[in-house]
Amino acid sequence: MGVPKKRRSKMRQNTRRPYIIEGEMPNMINCPHCGAPTLAHRACSKCGTYRGRVVLTTKAEKVED
């Protein structure tokens, strides 16, 4: 069975992932409903919408009830 002979160093490991070093978040989009930045294919944490439907209750909605 193929097994790595030596452990990969932290420097060599981190050079393969430049997006983490630069501090960029991959797949960030703006919510079409409220405009807040959210991860793609996830419900918005500010307004709770996903694909035009409300799927989460937010803290602001709970206070109003």
Buried (B, 14 or more C-beta within 10 A) or exposed (E): EEEEEEEEEEEEEEEEEEEEEEEEEEEEEEBEBEEEEBEEEEBBBBBBBBEEEBEEEBEEEEEEE
